[in-house]
């Protein structure tokens, strides 16, 4: 089961517990009102009220446990996302460097091609000039 499924289940459980807590509070209020208004059945109502209070406390504790678990899952997920983000950033930087290297290589290949083409058709007496131009083109790459 994935973290997202766990989180969703915990959220649903928390919502259900909150609804149960609201019901218990309503019952608790009802029994408190009854106990205050009538002296009859006081002992039974007091026992029921005590039971409801115990249920209320147990529900609050369970709700607190689920909140803590949800916070833990959120923290774990956040940590994993931060790690994935760092890895993606590193991959992007590596790809950027590789792209720059390839761009440079393409420029170098083009300069070599241009120089080679020029020297193929260059008369011997213009070799020195060709070398000077070739060195100039190579220097422009740096």
C-alpha positions in Angstrom: 0.0 0.0 0.0 1.5 3.4 -1.0 2.0 6.4 1.3 -0.8 8.2 -0.5 -3.2 5.3 0.2 -2.1 5.3 3.9 -2.6 9.1 4.1 -6.0 8.9 2.5 -7.1 6.1 4.9 -5.8 8.1 7.8 -7.6 11.2 6.7 -10.8 9.2 6.3 -10.4 7.6 9.7 -9.7 11.0 11.3 -12.9 12.4 9.7 -14.9 9.4 11.0 -13.4 9.8 14.5 -14.2 13.5 14.5 -17.8 12.7 13.6 -17.9 10.1 16.3 -16.4 12.6 18.7 -19.1 15.2 17.8 -21.8 12.5 18.4 -20.3 11.6 21.8 -20.2 15.3 22.7 -23.9 15.7 21.8 -24.8 12.7 23.9 -22.6 14.0 26.7 -24.4 17.3 26.6 -27.8 15.6 26.5 -27.0 13.5 29.6 -25.6 16.4 31.5 -28.7 18.4 30.8 -30.9 15.5 31.9 -28.9 15.0 35.0 -29.2 18.7 35.9 -32.9 18.8 35.3 -34.1 15.7 37.0 -33.0 13.9 40.1 -34.4 10.6 38.9 -32.2 8.0 37.4 -29.3 10.1 38.4 -27.1 7.2 39.2 -27.7 5.4 35.8 -27.3 8.6 33.9 -24.1 9.4 35.8 -22.7 6.0 34.9 -23.7 6.5 31.2 -22.1 10.0 31.3 -19.0 8.5 32.8 -18.9 5.9 30.0 -19.4 8.6 27.4 -16.6 10.7 28.9 -14.3 7.6 28.8 -15.3 7.0 25.2 -14.7 10.6 24.4 -11.2 10.5 25.9 -10.4 7.3 24.1 -11.6 8.8 20.8 -9.5 11.9 21.4 -6.4 9.7 22.1 -7.0 7.7 19.0 -7.5 10.8 17.0 -4.2 12.2 18.3 -2.4 9.0 17.4 -3.8 9.2 13.9 -2.7 12.8 13.5 0.8 11.9 14.7 0.9 9.1 12.2 -0.3 11.3 9.4 2.3 14.0 10.3 5.0 11.3 10.2 3.8 10.1 6.8 3.8 13.7 5.5 7.3 14.2 6.8 8.6 11.0 5.2 6.9 12.0 1.9 8.4 15.5 2.0 11.8 14.1 2.7 11.5 11.7 -0.3 10.3 14.6 -2.5 13.2 16.7 -1.5 15.6 13.9 -2.3 14.0 13.4 -5.7 14.1 17.1 -6.4 17.8 17.2 -5.5 18.5 14.3 -7.8 16.5 15.9 -10.6 18.5 19.1 -10.2 21.7 17.2 -10.4 20.5 15.4 -13.5 19.6 18.7 -15.1 23.0 20.2 -14.3 24.7 17.1 -15.8 22.6 17.3 -18.9 23.3 21.1 -19.2 27.1 20.4 -19.1 26.8 17.6 -21.6 24.8 19.9 -23.9 27.5 22.6 -23.6 30.2 20.0 -24.4 28.3 18.7 -27.4 27.7 22.3 -28.7 31.5 23.0 -28.4 32.2 19.7 -30.2 29.9 20.7 -33.0 31.6 24.1 -33.4 35.0 22.4 -33.3 33.9 19.9 -36.0 32.6 22.7 -38.1 35.8 24.6 -37.8 37.9 21.5 -38.7 35.6 20.9 -41.7 35.9 24.5 -42.9 39.7 24.4 -42.5 40.0 21.1 -44.3 37.8 22.3 -47.1 39.9 25.5 -47.4 43.2 23.6 -47.5 42.1 21.1 -50.1 41.6 23.9 -52.6 44.4 26.1 -51.4 47.4 26.6 -53.7 50.8 25.9 -52.1 51.9 29.5 -52.2 49.0 30.5 -50.0 49.6 27.8 -47.4 51.1 30.3 -44.8 48.0 32.5 -45.2 45.7 29.5 -44.8 47.5 28.4 -41.6 47.1 31.9 -40.2 43.4 32.0 -41.0 43.0 28.4 -39.6 44.8 29.4 -36.3 42.5 32.5 -36.1 39.4 30.3 -36.4 40.7 27.9 -33.8 41.5 30.8 -31.5 37.9 32.1 -31.8 36.7 28.8 -30.3 38.5 29.4 -27.1 
